[in-house]
Amino acid sequence: QMELEALRSIYEGDVCFRELSPVSFQYRIGESGDPKAFLIEVSWPETYPQTAPVISMDAFFNNTISSAIKQSILDKLMVEVEANLGTAMTYTLFEYAKDNKEVFMENQPVNTVTSVSNNISIGTPDVPPSKKKEKKEQLSKTQKRKLADKTDNKGELPRGWNWVDVIK
C-alpha cells in the first residue's frame, strides 16, 4: 500500500498519529491538554480509495464531546471524502480536520476543570460543621453509607460532605 508508506513517512515522529493496523489510523487533532482536542479514526475497507474510508469518532478520547458535534465533524469530513473519492485521502482528511479544528469545535463547551469549579460555591453549607459532627455520631452504618452515597447529578459528593473529617 503506497498510501500506508506515505502516511508512515509523513507522520513519523508525530505523537498525534497512531497506526492501529495497516488499514486503520488514529489522529489526534489538538494538543493533549487542549479541551477542544479530538481524535479521528480512519479505517480503509478493501475497496478503498474507490469507496469511502470509515471515519469514526468513537475513541474514548472523545467521550467529552457531544454526539451532535461528533456528527457534525463526521458530516464535514464525509463531504471531504466525497470530493476525494478514488484518491489516497487519509492525509488529506487528517490535515483538513487540523485546519478546521476551531470551526469543528466552536460549539463545544469547554469545561477544563469540572470537579474543582463545581465545588466552589458561595454561602454557607446546609449543615454547619459543628452540628454535623454531633449528628454524625448518632448515625448508624447504613445511614452513613447512605450519606456517602448521596451524590449530585454529576456524580460528585455534595459540597461539605468531607468537612467533618477535616475538622477532627
C-alpha positions in Angstrom: 0.0 0.0 0.0 1.7 3.2 -1.2 -0.5 5.3 1.0 0.5 3.4 4.1 4.2 4.1 3.3 3.4 7.7 2.7 1.5 8.1 5.9 4.3 6.4 7.9 6.9 8.7 6.4 4.8 11.9 6.7 3.8 11.3 10.3 7.0 9.7 11.5 7.7 11.0 15.0 4.3 12.8 15.1 2.8 12.0 18.6 -0.7 12.7 17.3 -0.6 9.9 14.8 -1.2 6.3 15.6 -1.3 3.3 13.3 -3.7 0.9 14.8 -3.3 -1.6 12.0 -2.1 -1.3 8.4 -5.6 -0.2 7.4 -6.6 1.7 10.5 -5.3 5.0 11.8 -6.0 7.5 14.5 -5.0 11.1 14.6 -5.4 13.5 17.5 -6.3 17.0 16.4 -5.0 19.4 19.0 -2.6 19.2 21.9 -3.2 16.5 24.6 -4.2 19.1 27.2 -6.4 21.0 24.8 -10.1 20.8 25.9 -11.0 21.1 22.2 -8.8 18.3 21.1 -10.4 15.4 19.4 -9.4 12.1 17.8 -10.5 10.8 14.5 -10.0 7.2 13.3 -9.9 6.4 9.7 -10.2 2.8 8.5 -9.8 1.5 5.0 -12.3 -1.0 3.6 -10.9 -3.4 1.0 -12.3 -1.3 -1.9 -10.7 2.0 -0.6 -10.0 4.5 -2.1 -12.7 3.8 -4.7 -15.1 3.7 -1.8 -15.1 5.9 1.3 -12.9 5.1 4.3 -14.7 4.5 7.5 -14.3 7.5 9.8 -15.1 7.1 13.4 -15.0 9.3 16.5 -15.9 6.5 18.9 -12.5 6.7 20.6 -12.7 7.1 24.4 -10.6 10.2 24.0 -13.7 11.9 22.5 -16.1 10.9 25.4 -16.5 14.6 26.5 -17.5 15.8 23.0 -21.3 15.9 22.5 -22.6 13.5 19.9 -24.1 16.4 17.9 -20.6 17.9 17.5 -19.1 14.5 16.6 -21.8 14.0 14.0 -21.2 17.5 12.5 -17.5 16.8 12.3 -18.1 13.4 10.6 -20.5 15.1 8.2 -18.0 17.7 7.2 -15.3 15.0 6.8 -17.6 13.0 4.6 -18.0 16.0 2.3 -14.3 16.0 2.0 -14.3 12.2 1.4 -16.8 12.6 -1.5 -14.6 15.2 -3.1 -11.5 12.9 -2.9 -13.0 9.5 -3.8 -10.6 7.5 -5.9 -7.5 9.1 -4.4 -5.5 8.4 -1.3 -7.2 10.7 1.1 -6.3 9.8 4.7 -3.6 12.5 4.9 -6.0 15.0 3.3 -8.7 14.2 5.9 -6.3 14.5 8.9 -5.0 17.8 7.5 -8.5 19.0 6.8 -9.5 18.3 10.3 -6.4 20.1 11.7 -7.1 23.1 9.6 -10.7 23.3 10.6 -10.4 22.3 14.3 -11.7 25.6 15.6 -14.7 25.6 13.3 -15.4 21.9 14.1 -15.3 22.6 17.8 -16.8 26.1 18.0 -19.9 24.8 19.7 -18.2 22.5 22.1 -18.4 23.9 25.7 -15.1 24.0 27.4 -15.0 22.5 30.9 -11.4 22.2 31.7 -11.6 21.6 35.5 -15.1 20.4 36.2 -14.6 18.9 39.6 -12.9 21.9 41.0 -15.1 24.6 39.7 -18.4 22.8 40.5 -17.5 22.6 44.2 -16.8 26.3 44.7 -20.0 27.8 45.9 -20.5 31.0 47.9 -22.6 31.0 51.1 -22.7 28.6 54.0 -23.2 24.9 53.7 -26.6 23.4 54.7 -25.2 21.9 57.8 -22.7 23.8 59.9 -19.7 21.5 60.6 -20.2 21.5 64.3 -23.8 20.3 64.1 -22.9 17.8 61.6 -20.3 16.3 63.9 -22.7 15.8 66.8 -25.2 14.3 64.4 -22.7 12.0 62.8 -22.0 10.1 66.0 -25.7 9.0 66.2 -25.8 7.7 62.6 -25.9 4.0 62.0 -23.6 2.5 59.5 -26.4 2.2 57.0 -27.2 5.9 57.4 -23.6 6.8 57.0 -23.4 4.8 53.9 -26.5 6.5 52.5 -24.9 9.8 53.3 -21.8 8.9 51.4 -23.9 7.7 48.5 -25.8 10.9 48.2 -24.1 12.4 45.2 -25.4 15.1 43.0 -26.2 14.6 39.3 -22.6 15.0 38.3 -21.6 12.0 40.4 -19.9 14.2 42.9 -20.5 14.3 46.6 -22.3 17.4 47.8 -20.2 20.2 49.0 -19.1 19.8 52.6 -19.5 16.0 52.7 -16.0 15.6 53.9 -15.6 18.6 56.1 -16.1 16.7 59.3 -13.0 14.6 58.7 -11.0 17.8 58.1 -12.1 19.2 61.5 -11.4 16.1 63.5 
